[in-house]
Amino acid sequence: MATLQISSLTLEVANRTLCRDLNVQIQPNESWCLLGRNGAGKTTLLHSLIKQRVIDEGSVLLDGKNIADLKQRELARKIGILFQQGIEALPATVFETVMLGRHPHLQSLLLDNEKDIEIAEQALAIFELGSLKERPVDTLSGGELQRLALALLLAQTPEIFLLDEPSNHLDVAFQIKLLTVLTDKVREASASLIMATHDINLASRFCDNIILLLEGGEALVGKCSDVLTEENLSKAYGCPIQSVYSGEHRLFYPA
């Protein structure tokens, strides 16, 4: 499985530093969350990991190779992303859309082999879309589109999963259910996961490690159990954050 090394990374937007000299190593079997207030740079950081955003300083290495030197298809075999905006309502069926996840692995652009079809159908079944496989994508609800985006990502079988606000358009029950399914699949594959989210409680529930983005380019990096404190979160979000335990889960809320 792939290892991602973020070294001395600096990202700037409109003369504002989002992160400065960030150093993180993402190993197989690790789950990471990206937390910070609106505009902190969570999406920008994710995009910099797949060459969708130019890096101002520093480097990102995938298995020791600078991603700047990798072709996009080679990168897509290793890293997959769920974009915040999800999937557009394309003039295609649900099955045709999820098959796009297999594109980086296809030996022929003209023929779909049985293995690729099986992987795509399994992904649809996991996210409860099997009965909708022949439906046009432009007839799906917002929640169904988000589930399709997750199925497409799973069908891609990357070694590193990047999730940008994966709970968008999902009700509370589906948020927990689908993220549980996805994180279980990531773990089974010995892959790694980086999830950007606004939801502190989802982050603490599904991730073991954290990058907490603060003002001025500062970031706190470490175990969720160490970094997710009332003091650190209050500093990051600019308002008092308190916590309470409910069973084994620690829940955070604005005071």
C-alpha positions in Angstrom: 0.0 0.0 0.0 1.1 3.6 -0.7 2.8 6.0 1.6 2.2 9.8 1.3 4.9 12.2 2.5 4.0 15.8 2.9 7.2 17.8 3.4 7.6 21.5 4.3 4.4 22.2 2.5 3.2 25.9 2.2 0.0 26.9 0.6 -1.1 30.5 0.0 -4.3 32.0 -1.4 -4.6 35.8 -2.1 -1.6 36.6 0.0 -3.0 34.6 2.9 -1.1 31.6 4.2 -3.3 28.5 4.7 -0.5 26.2 5.9 3.2 26.8 6.5 5.9 24.2 6.6 3.5 21.4 7.1 5.1 18.0 7.6 2.9 14.8 7.7 3.5 11.2 6.7 0.4 9.1 5.8 1.1 5.4 6.2 -1.1 2.4 5.2 -3.9 1.5 7.6 -4.0 5.1 8.9 -7.1 7.3 9.0 -6.6 11.1 9.1 -9.1 14.0 9.4 -8.6 17.6 8.3 -10.4 20.1 10.5 -10.6 23.8 10.6 -13.1 26.7 10.1 -14.5 27.7 6.8 -11.7 29.0 4.5 -9.0 27.4 6.6 -7.6 25.5 3.6 -9.0 21.9 4.0 -10.1 21.6 0.3 -7.1 23.4 -1.0 -4.8 21.0 0.9 -6.6 17.9 -0.4 -6.4 19.3 -4.0 -2.7 19.8 -3.6 -2.3 16.1 -3.0 -3.6 15.2 -6.4 -2.1 18.0 -8.5 -5.3 19.9 -8.7 -3.6 22.9 -7.0 -0.1 24.2 -7.4 2.1 23.9 -4.3 3.8 27.2 -3.3 6.6 25.6 -1.3 7.6 22.1 -0.3 6.7 18.7 -1.8 4.4 15.8 -1.8 5.9 12.4 -2.3 3.9 9.2 -3.2 6.0 6.1 -2.4 9.1 8.3 -2.6 8.2 9.9 -6.0 7.3 13.6 -6.3 3.6 13.8 -7.5 4.7 16.6 -9.8 6.5 14.0 -11.9 3.6 11.5 -12.0 1.1 11.3 -14.8 -2.5 11.8 -13.8 -3.5 8.3 -14.6 -0.6 6.9 -12.6 -1.6 9.1 -9.7 -5.3 8.0 -10.0 -4.3 4.3 -9.6 -3.0 5.2 -6.1 -5.1 8.2 -4.9 -8.8 8.7 -5.2 -10.9 11.7 -4.2 -14.5 12.4 -3.3 -14.9 16.1 -4.3 -16.9 18.3 -2.1 -19.3 19.1 -4.9 -19.9 15.4 -5.5 -21.0 14.2 -9.0 -22.7 16.3 -11.6 -26.0 15.0 -13.0 -24.4 13.5 -16.1 -26.4 12.1 -19.1 -25.4 8.6 -18.1 -26.7 5.7 -16.1 -25.7 4.9 -12.5 -23.7 1.9 -13.6 -22.0 3.7 -16.4 -21.0 6.4 -14.0 -19.5 4.1 -11.3 -17.6 2.3 -14.1 -15.6 5.6 -14.5 -13.9 4.6 -11.3 -12.2 1.7 -13.1 -10.8 4.0 -15.9 -7.3 4.3 -14.4 -7.0 0.5 -14.3 -8.5 -0.4 -17.8 -6.2 -2.1 -20.3 -8.6 -1.2 -23.1 -10.8 1.8 -23.3 -13.2 -0.1 -25.6 -13.8 -3.2 -23.4 -14.9 -3.6 -19.8 -13.6 -6.9 -18.4 -15.5 -9.1 -16.0 -13.4 -8.1 -13.0 -14.0 -4.4 -13.5 -17.8 -5.0 -13.9 -17.8 -7.1 -10.7 -16.0 -4.4 -8.7 -18.4 -1.7 -9.9 -21.4 -3.8 -9.1 -20.1 -4.6 -5.6 -19.5 -0.9 -5.0 -23.1 -0.1 -6.0 -24.4 -2.9 -3.7 -22.4 -1.6 -0.8 -23.9 1.8 -1.0 -27.4 0.4 -1.7 -27.6 1.5 -5.3 -27.8 -1.9 -7.0 -31.5 -1.5 -7.8 -30.8 1.9 -9.4 -28.0 0.8 -11.7 -30.0 1.6 -14.9 -31.4 4.9 -13.7 -30.2 8.1 -15.4 -27.9 10.0 -13.0 -29.9 13.2 -13.6 -32.9 11.6 -11.9 -31.2 10.9 -8.6 -31.7 12.9 -5.4 -28.9 14.7 -3.7 -28.4 11.9 -1.2 -28.4 9.3 -4.0 -25.8 11.3 -5.9 -23.5 11.4 -2.9 -23.8 7.7 -2.4 -23.0 7.3 -6.1 -19.9 9.4 -5.6 -18.8 7.2 -2.7 -19.4 4.1 -4.8 -17.4 5.5 -7.7 -14.5 6.2 -5.3 -14.7 2.7 -3.9 -14.8 1.2 -7.4 -11.5 3.0 -8.1 -9.8 0.9 -5.5 -7.2 3.5 -4.6 -4.6 3.0 -1.9 -5.3 6.4 -0.4 -8.8 7.7 -0.1 -9.4 11.5 0.0 -12.8 12.6 1.2 -14.0 16.2 1.1 -17.1 16.6 3.2 -18.3 13.0 2.6 -21.5 13.6 4.7 -22.9 16.2 2.4 -26.5 15.6 1.4 -26.8 12.6 3.7 -29.1 12.3 6.6 -27.7 11.4 10.1 -28.5 7.7 9.7 -26.8 7.4 6.3 -23.8 9.5 7.5 -23.0 7.0 10.2 -23.9 3.9 8.2 -22.0 4.8 5.0 -18.9 6.2 6.7 -18.8 3.0 8.8 -19.0 0.9 5.6 -16.4 3.0 3.8 -13.9 3.1 6.7 -14.3 -0.7 7.2 -13.5 -1.3 3.5 -10.5 1.0 3.6 -9.3 -0.9 6.7 -9.8 -4.3 5.0 -7.7 -3.1 2.0 -4.9 -1.8 4.3 -5.4 1.5 2.6 -5.3 4.9 4.2 -7.9 7.7 4.4 -7.8 11.5 4.7 -11.2 13.1 5.4 -11.9 16.9 5.4 -15.0 17.7 7.3 -16.7 20.5 9.3 -18.1 17.9 11.7 -15.8 17.5 14.7 -17.8 14.5 16.0 -17.6 12.6 12.7 -13.9 13.2 12.6 -13.3 12.0 16.2 -15.4 8.9 15.6 -13.9 7.7 12.3 -10.3 9.0 12.3 -7.3 8.2 14.5 -5.1 11.1 13.5 -5.7 14.8 12.7 -4.4 17.9 11.0 -6.1 20.8 12.7 -5.7 24.0 10.7 -5.4 27.2 12.6 -5.1 30.9 11.7 -1.9 32.2 10.1 -0.8 28.9 8.6 -0.3 27.0 11.8 -1.4 23.4 12.1 -1.6 20.9 14.9 -0.7 17.4 13.8 -1.0 14.2 15.9 -3.4 11.7 17.4 -7.0 12.7 17.7 -6.9 11.7 21.4 -4.1 14.3 21.9 -5.1 17.1 19.6 -8.9 17.2 19.9 -9.1 19.2 23.2 -11.5 21.9 24.1 -8.6 24.4 24.2 -7.3 23.5 20.7 -10.7 23.4 19.1 -11.8 26.7 20.7 -8.6 28.3 19.2 -9.3 26.8 15.8 -12.9 27.8 15.5 -12.8 31.1 17.4 -15.5 30.1 19.8 -15.7 28.2 23.1 -16.0 24.4 22.4 -16.8 22.0 25.2 -17.2 18.2 25.3 -19.1 15.4 27.0 -18.9 11.7 26.8 -21.7 9.5 25.6 -20.8 5.9 26.1 -17.4 5.4 24.4 -17.8 8.5 22.2 -16.6 12.0 23.1 -19.0 14.6 21.7 -18.0 18.2 21.1 -20.4 21.2 21.0 -20.2 25.0 21.0 -20.7 26.4 24.5 
